[in-house]
């Protein structure tokens, strides 16, 4: 009996220890405390709204040292002295007894973009009686910003003439019951827009302040500017209406509106050396004729016409224009309506013309393959019209020769300057009293050398030459020996080098003078 009693006592102690251990491991579930937020699902900006935090102890244990934290969303306006994160401590809450229920209210004014979701949060942490651990329950509630009773829109024409001044405005109006303070308007202009002025004055040309906006009041920002772009191009203007809170611009309304660059009322075309699609040669004299025509329904008065030139091949020191003024700083020529009658008055369907002349250089150098395929660019501007023209420039092939007057060894060197050229050939005619000896060097060029005994024509098949060959690197060369069989003046006749320009798609050639017996020529 005594032994059985001891067993019972030991078993009881074991069960007690196990129970205490289990109770310590799983003493409490935070789900016992129910925490929720009640509030409006939708709200109008600036209106004061109220959130109710409600909690209830559904357990049978007293909750001690509770602490409630409530947090408003970003950009909430509260009463002066209140922070967005508010805390209520144990002194005010007191212990939460089993079955006890309490509520606390929080008020604020939400600000944000129309349709934006705003979330408030609440936390309640506490310590169940006789336990050392603290627990925390949390919950959230989301409110949607309703359609904002603020009018904000562009008064902007759908079509704008490029290069002409035009006016537009940003209009705003409030239907809110409460006044708004510290509002601001921002605008983002499209590319090609030139700001001239605004009313009221702008901050940095893109921002305006609205100190106060009461119910049933509004205003307007008037802007004057110019817009450039291609015909038919759409330009997008973007505007923002917001409020400044804590040095942050809180967006309330955002708008966009497009405008199309209107069809020009002037057409522009040009010819170079009387050709519409001229391909230039290094050293050319170019005669530009710029034509402008009124294709609209209104007359033009007091116009200026500007031509801007861009190209390494231009020799700007040779520009000649009877009525245009050349500006060396930006390489432009300007014609004034006082000098050109058609610029002074251009009626419907009428056409005018200006002209100028200049030479191309034939001695400019390229720095590498990236600079091949030379282009001459000129841009014509008149009123709102703008046209850009490009003219290709042929490459320049060059053949030089030297002669040793003692042994009559002739050396040719080929050079190619600006563009890739294919099938380069050098030709000449050997005089009757001059004969080849058959000595040719270097060895690899022998297969490219040919002589027709009937026509006495020599051909050197140079082959393809990249831009800059002989300028940026060693020039292809060939040497051959001749002997005199009688008295002659020219050992070698006129030399012609030819090839197919891969940039301009044309056949090009150059010449070198004959070699006399009295003096070597290089």
C-alpha positions in Angstrom: 0.0 0.0 0.0 2.8 2.4 1.0 4.6 1.5 -2.3 1.4 2.2 -4.3 1.0 5.6 -2.6 4.6 6.6 -3.5 3.9 5.7 -7.1 0.8 7.8 -7.2 2.7 10.8 -5.7 5.5 10.5 -8.2 3.0 10.2 -11.1 1.2 13.3 -9.8 4.4 15.3 -9.6 5.3 14.2 -13.1 2.0 15.2 -14.5 2.2 18.5 -12.8 5.6 19.2 -14.2 4.5 18.2 -17.7 1.4 20.3 -17.4 3.4 23.3 -16.2 5.9 22.8 -19.0 3.1 22.6 -21.6 1.5 25.6 -20.2 4.8 27.6 -20.4 5.3 26.4 -24.0 1.7 27.2 -25.2 0.4 29.7 -22.6 -1.7 32.0 -24.8 -3.0 32.6 -28.4 -3.0 36.2 -29.6 -6.2 35.3 -31.6 -8.0 35.5 -28.3 -7.7 39.3 -28.6 -9.9 40.6 -31.4 -8.6 43.8 -33.0 -10.4 45.7 -35.9 -10.6 49.1 -37.5 -13.9 50.6 -38.7 -14.0 53.5 -41.1 -15.2 54.7 -44.5 -14.4 52.7 -47.6 -14.4 55.9 -49.7 -13.5 59.5 -48.8 -13.2 62.9 -50.4 -9.9 64.6 -50.1 -9.5 67.2 -47.3 -12.8 66.1 -45.6 -12.2 65.0 -42.0 -12.8 61.3 -41.6 -12.9 59.2 -38.5 -11.5 55.7 -37.9 -12.6 53.6 -34.9 -10.2 51.0 -33.4 -12.1 48.3 -31.6 -10.7 45.5 -29.5 -12.2 42.7 -27.2 -10.6 40.2 -24.9 -12.4 36.9 -25.8 -10.2 34.9 -23.4 -10.3 34.2 -19.7 -6.9 35.8 -18.9 -6.4 39.4 -18.0 -4.2 41.3 -20.4 -1.8 43.7 -18.7 0.3 46.7 -19.8 -1.5 47.1 -23.1 -0.2 49.7 -25.6 -2.2 50.7 -28.7 -0.5 52.2 -31.8 -2.4 53.8 -34.7 -0.7 55.0 -37.9 -2.3 57.1 -40.6 -1.2 56.8 -44.3 1.3 59.1 -45.8 0.1 62.7 -46.5 -2.7 62.8 -43.9 -3.4 66.2 -42.4 -4.0 66.1 -38.6 -4.8 68.6 -35.9 -1.8 70.7 -34.9 0.5 68.8 -32.5 -0.6 65.4 -33.6 1.7 63.0 -35.4 0.7 60.5 -38.0 1.8 57.7 -35.6 -0.3 58.0 -32.4 0.2 55.9 -29.3 -2.1 55.2 -26.3 -0.3 53.7 -23.3 -1.3 51.6 -20.3 -2.2 54.6 -18.2 -5.1 55.4 -20.5 -6.0 51.9 -21.6 -5.8 50.1 -18.3 -5.8 46.3 -18.0 -8.0 44.4 -20.4 -10.2 42.0 -18.5 -11.8 38.8 -19.9 -14.8 39.8 -22.1 -14.0 43.5 -21.9 -14.4 45.6 -25.1 -13.2 49.1 -25.8 -13.0 51.6 -28.8 -10.8 54.5 -29.6 -11.3 57.1 -32.4 -8.8 58.8 -34.7 -9.5 61.7 -37.0 -7.6 63.0 -40.0 -7.8 64.5 -43.6 -6.6 62.3 -46.4 -4.8 63.7 -49.4 -3.8 61.8 -52.5 -4.5 61.2 -56.2 -8.0 60.3 -57.4 -8.6 56.6 -57.1 -5.6 56.1 -54.8 -5.9 53.6 -51.9 -5.0 54.8 -48.4 -4.3 52.2 -45.7 -4.4 52.9 -41.9 -2.8 50.4 -39.5 -3.2 49.5 -35.8 -1.2 47.4 -33.4 -2.0 46.4 -29.8 0.7 44.7 -27.7 0.2 43.4 -24.2 1.3 40.9 -21.5 -1.1 38.1 -20.4 -1.2 37.8 -16.6 1.4 35.6 -15.0 3.4 35.4 -18.2 6.7 37.2 -19.0 6.2 37.2 -22.8 4.5 40.1 -24.7 2.1 39.5 -27.6 1.0 41.8 -30.4 -2.2 41.8 -32.6 -2.4 44.0 -35.7 -4.9 44.9 -38.4 -5.3 47.3 -41.3 -8.1 49.2 -43.1 -8.1 50.7 -46.6 -10.0 53.8 -47.9 -10.2 54.8 -51.5 -9.9 58.5 -52.6 -13.1 59.3 -54.4 -13.4 61.4 -57.5 -11.9 64.7 -56.5 -14.2 67.7 -56.8 -11.5 69.8 -58.4 -11.6 71.0 -62.0 -8.2 71.0 -63.7 -7.7 71.0 -67.4 -5.8 72.4 -70.4 -7.2 75.1 -72.8 -4.8 74.2 -75.6 -5.3 74.2 -79.4 -5.4 70.9 -81.1 -3.1 72.1 -84.0 -0.1 74.4 -83.5 1.9 76.1 -86.2 5.6 75.4 -85.8 7.8 78.4 -85.0 4.8 80.7 -84.3 3.9 82.1 -80.9 0.8 80.7 -79.4 -1.2 81.0 -76.1 -2.7 78.3 -73.9 -3.8 78.0 -70.3 -4.3 75.7 -67.3 -7.7 76.3 -65.7 -8.6 75.2 -62.1 -11.8 75.3 -60.0 -12.8 73.9 -56.5 -16.1 72.4 -55.5 -14.7 71.2 -52.1 -16.5 72.3 -49.0 -13.2 73.1 -47.2 -10.6 75.6 -48.4 -7.3 74.2 -49.7 -4.0 75.8 -48.8 -0.5 75.7 -50.3 -1.6 74.3 -53.7 0.8 74.2 -56.6 0.7 73.6 -60.4 3.4 72.0 -62.4 3.8 71.5 -66.1 6.0 69.3 -68.3 6.5 70.7 -71.9 7.1 68.5 -74.9 10.4 68.6 -76.7 10.8 71.6 -79.0 8.8 74.0 -76.7 10.2 77.4 -76.0 8.7 79.3 -73.0 8.2 83.0 -73.5 6.2 84.3 -70.6 3.3 83.4 -68.3 0.7 85.1 -66.1 1.1 84.8 -63.2 4.9 84.6 -63.2 6.3 81.1 -63.1 8.9 79.5 -60.8 11.6 78.2 -63.2 9.1 78.4 -66.1 7.3 75.3 -65.0 5.7 75.9 -61.5 3.0 78.2 -60.0 1.8 78.7 -56.4 -1.8 78.9 -55.3 -1.8 80.1 -51.6 -5.5 79.4 -51.0 -8.4 78.0 -53.0 -11.9 78.4 -51.5 -15.1 76.6 -52.4 -16.6 77.8 -55.7 -13.3 79.7 -56.6 -10.9 79.1 -59.4 -8.2 80.6 -61.5 -6.0 80.3 -64.6 -2.4 80.1 -65.6 -1.8 81.7 -69.0 1.3 80.7 -70.9 2.9 82.0 -74.2 5.4 80.0 -76.1 6.7 78.6 -79.4 6.7 75.0 -80.5 9.0 73.4 -83.2 8.7 70.0 -84.7 8.0 68.0 -87.9 4.7 68.3 -89.7 2.1 66.0 -88.3 4.1 65.3 -85.2 2.1 65.0 -81.9 3.4 66.9 -78.9 2.2 66.0 -75.4 1.7 68.5 -72.6 1.4 67.2 -69.0 0.0 69.1 -66.0 -0.1 68.4 -62.3 -2.2 70.0 -59.5 -1.1 69.1 -56.0 -0.7 70.3 -52.4 2.5 70.9 -50.5 2.6 68.9 -47.3 5.7 68.6 -45.2 7.8 69.9 -48.1 6.5 67.2 -50.4 4.3 67.8 -53.5 1.3 65.6 -53.1 -0.4 64.9 -56.4 -4.1 65.5 -56.6 -4.9 65.8 -60.3 -2.9 64.9 -63.4 -3.8 65.7 -67.0 -2.3 65.3 -70.4 -3.3 66.8 -73.8 -1.7 66.5 -77.2 -1.3 69.0 -80.0 -0.4 68.3 -83.6 2.2 70.3 -85.6 0.1 71.9 -88.3 0.8 71.4 -92.0 3.2 74.2 -93.1 1.9 76.9 -95.4 5.3 77.2 -97.1 7.2 74.7 -99.2 11.0 74.7 -99.7 13.1 73.0 -102.3 16.5 73.5 -103.8 18.9 72.8 -106.7 22.7 72.5 -106.8 24.3 73.3 -110.1 20.7 73.2 -111.6 20.2 69.6 -110.4 17.7 68.3 -107.9 19.9 65.4 -106.8 23.5 66.6 -107.3 26.5 64.5 -106.3 29.4 66.7 -105.5 33.1 66.2 -106.3 36.0 67.5 -104.1 37.0 70.9 -105.4 33.6 71.6 -107.0 32.1 75.0 -107.3 28.5 74.7 -106.0 25.7 77.0 -107.0 22.8 76.7 -104.5 19.3 77.9 -105.5 16.8 77.9 -102.7 13.1 78.2 -103.7 10.2 79.0 -101.3 6.5 78.9 -102.2 3.3 80.0 -100.4 1.0 76.9 -100.5 -1.4 78.3 -97.8 -4.4 80.6 -98.0 -2.8 83.6 -96.3 -0.1 86.0 -97.4 3.3 86.3 -95.8 5.0 89.5 -94.8 8.5 90.5 -93.6 10.1 87.1 -93.6 13.7 86.0 -93.0 15.3 83.0 -94.7 18.2 81.3 -93.0 20.5 78.6 -94.5 22.8 76.7 -92.1 25.7 74.8 -93.6 27.5 71.8 -92.1 30.3 69.8 -93.7 34.0 69.4 -93.5 34.3 69.7 -97.2 32.8 73.3 -97.4 35.3 76.1 -98.0 33.4 78.8 -96.1 35.9 81.5 -97.2 34.6 81.2 -100.8 30.9 81.9 -100.0 29.4 84.5 -102.3 25.8 85.8 -102.1 24.5 89.0 -103.6 21.9 89.7 -100.9 22.6 87.2 -98.1 24.8 87.9 -95.1 27.2 85.1 -94.0 27.7 84.5 -90.2 30.9 82.8 -89.6 30.1 81.8 -86.0 27.4 79.2 -86.9 28.1 79.0 -90.7 24.8 80.4 -91.7 23.6 82.8 -94.4 20.6 85.1 -93.7 18.4 86.9 -96.2 16.4 89.9 -95.0 13.0 90.8 -96.3 14.3 94.3 -96.9 16.7 92.9 -99.5 14.6 90.2 -101.1 11.2 91.5 -102.3 9.5 88.1 -102.2 10.4 87.8 -98.5 8.8 91.2 -97.9 5.5 90.0 -99.4 4.6 86.5 -100.6 1.1 86.1 -101.8 -0.9 82.9 -102.2 0.7 80.6 -104.7 3.7 82.9 -105.2 7.3 81.7 -105.2 10.6 83.3 -104.4 14.3 82.4 -104.7 17.6 83.1 -103.0 21.0 81.8 -104.2 24.7 81.5 -103.2 27.9 80.0 -104.4 30.8 78.3 -102.6 33.7 75.9 -103.3 34.4 72.5 -101.9 37.8 71.7 -100.6 39.7 68.9 -102.1 42.4 68.7 -99.3 40.5 67.8 -96.2 41.6 64.7 -94.4 39.7 61.9 -92.7 40.8 60.6 -89.3 39.7 57.0 -89.8 37.1 54.7 -91.4 34.4 56.3 -89.1 34.6 59.5 -91.1 34.2 58.1 -94.5 31.1 58.7 -96.7 31.2 62.5 -96.7 27.9 64.5 -96.6 27.2 68.1 -97.2 24.2 69.2 -95.0 22.2 72.4 -95.3 19.1 73.4 -93.3 16.7 76.0 -94.6 14.4 77.9 -92.2 11.7 80.4 -93.2 8.8 81.3 -90.9 7.5 78.0 -89.5 8.9 75.9 -92.3 12.1 73.9 -92.0 13.8 71.6 -94.5 17.0 69.7 -94.2 19.0 68.6 -97.3 21.9 66.2 -97.7 24.4 66.0 -100.6 26.8 63.1 -101.0 30.4 63.8 -102.0 32.4 61.5 -104.2 35.7 60.1 -103.1 38.9 61.4 -104.5 41.2 59.0 -106.3 44.8 60.1 -106.9 47.6 58.6 -108.8 51.2 59.9 -108.6 54.2 58.8 -110.5 58.0 59.3 -110.3 60.7 58.4 -112.8 64.4 57.7 -112.4 65.9 59.7 -115.4 68.9 57.3 -115.5 67.3 53.9 -115.7 63.7 55.1 -116.4 62.0 53.2 -113.7 58.5 54.5 -113.3 56.6 54.2 -110.0 52.9 54.7 -109.5 51.2 55.2 -106.1 47.4 55.2 -105.7 45.5 57.0 -103.0 41.8 57.0 -102.1 40.5 59.7 -99.7 36.9 59.7 -98.5 34.7 56.7 -99.5 35.2 53.0 -100.2 35.9 52.5 -104.0 35.8 49.3 -105.9 37.5 48.1 -109.1 40.2 50.8 -109.1 42.3 50.9 -112.3 45.2 53.0 -113.6 45.6 53.4 -117.3 48.1 55.1 -119.7 49.3 54.8 -123.2 53.0 54.1 -123.8 54.6 56.2 -126.6 55.9 54.4 -129.7 59.6 55.0 -129.0 59.3 53.7 -125.4 59.5 50.0 -124.7 58.9 47.9 -121.5 61.8 45.8 -120.3 59.6 43.4 -118.3 61.0 44.4 -114.9 58.1 44.9 -112.5 58.0 45.2 -108.7 56.8 44.3 -106.1 56.3 40.7 -107.1 52.7 40.5 -106.0 51.7 43.3 -108.4 52.9 41.5 -111.6 49.6 39.7 -111.9 47.8 43.0 -111.9 49.9 44.6 -114.6 48.8 44.3 -118.3 50.0 45.8 -121.6 48.2 45.7 -125.0 50.8 45.8 -127.8 48.3 47.0 -130.4 46.8 50.0 -128.5 50.0 50.3 -126.4 47.7 50.8 -123.3 49.1 49.9 -119.8 46.6 48.8 -117.2 47.3 48.4 -113.5 44.3 46.6 -111.8 44.6 48.1 -108.3 41.4 46.5 -107.0 39.2 47.6 -104.1 40.4 50.5 -101.9 39.0 51.4 -98.6 38.5 55.0 -97.6 41.8 56.6 -96.5 44.0 54.1 -98.3 47.3 55.8 -99.0 46.4 58.6 -96.6 46.0 56.7 -93.3 48.3 53.9 -94.3 50.8 52.9 -97.0 49.7 53.5 -100.6 49.5 50.6 -103.1 52.4 51.0 -105.6 53.9 49.4 -108.6 57.2 50.1 -110.4 58.1 49.1 -113.9 61.1 49.8 -116.2 61.1 51.3 -119.7 63.8 52.0 -122.3 64.0 54.6 -125.1 64.3 53.5 -128.7 64.2 57.0 -130.2 63.8 60.6 -129.3 60.6 61.3 -127.3 59.2 64.1 -125.2 57.0 62.2 -122.9 58.1 58.8 -121.6 54.6 58.1 -120.2 51.4 59.7 -121.5 48.5 61.0 -119.5 47.6 58.7 -116.5 44.0 58.1 -115.6 42.8 56.5 -112.4 39.2 55.3 -112.2 36.9 53.4 -109.8 33.3 52.8 -108.6 32.4 55.0 -105.5 30.4 52.8 -103.1 28.9 55.8 -101.2 27.6 57.8 -104.1 27.1 55.0 -106.6 29.0 56.8 -109.3 32.0 56.2 -111.5 34.9 58.5 -110.6 38.3 59.3 -112.1 41.3 61.6 -111.8 44.3 62.3 -113.9 48.1 62.9 -113.6 50.2 64.8 -116.1 52.6 63.0 -118.5 56.3 62.3 -117.5 58.9 64.2 -119.5 62.4 62.9 -120.0 63.9 66.2 -118.8 62.4 66.3 -115.3 61.0 63.7 -112.9 57.4 64.3 -111.9 55.8 63.3 -108.6 
